[in-house]
Amino acid sequence: MERPAMAEVRLHVNGTVRTVEVPPQVSLLDALRERLGLTGPKKGCDQGACGACTVLVDGERICACLALAVQYEGRAITTIEGVADGDRPHPLQTAFVRHDGLQCGYCTPGQICSAIGMLAEHAAGEPSAVTGHPAEVPELTAEEIRERMSGNLCRCGSYNGIVDAIAEVAGR
C-alpha cells in the first residue's frame, strides 16, 4: 500500500512558527490538535455547524474543521491557548467565568475565539443580519451579540452568560 503524499507546512501559531508534515487533505483543526498538541480547539460536528473549532486567522474567526492546513501557511493563527497575555487571561476568559458563560466548557474555547473576532468585526463597523442600516455602526445589543455569535452552539445552554460576558467586555 502506498503512503499518501505529505506536505511540509510552516504554521504561525500563537506567535510561534511550527513546522508540520501533513497529508494535503488534513484540516487545520486536525493539524493543530493532532500534530501540534493544541487541544483547545475542539472537534464538535466536523462540518462547521457548531463552532467548537473556531480559531482566529489574521484576526478573523474561522472554523478550523473546514480549513485545510496547507492553505494557512504563513498566516497568523491564534487558538485559545494564545489569547492570554502571559499569565493574565484574556478579558473574555475572566468574563466568561464571572458570568457563568460556561458549563461543561467544551464549546468555550471556540466561543471565546469567536467573540474576540466578533468584537473586532463590530469595532470595524461590519454589519450583521440584524443590523439596521448597513452604513451605521450598530449598537452591540444582546440581539446583535446573539446574531453575531449564532455560528457557535452551546449544548449546555449558557447563552445568557455568554452574552453577558461579551457585553461586559464590549463595555455595554
ABEGO torsion letter per residue (X at the ends): XBBBBBBBBBBBBGGBBBBBBBBAABBAAAAAAAAAGBAABBBBAGAGAAGAABBBBGGBBBBAAABBAAAABGBBBBBAAAABBEABBBAAAAAAAAAGABBAGAAAAAAAAAAAAAAAAAAAGBBBAABBBAABBBBBBAAAAAAAAAABBBAAGAAAAAAAAAAAAAGX
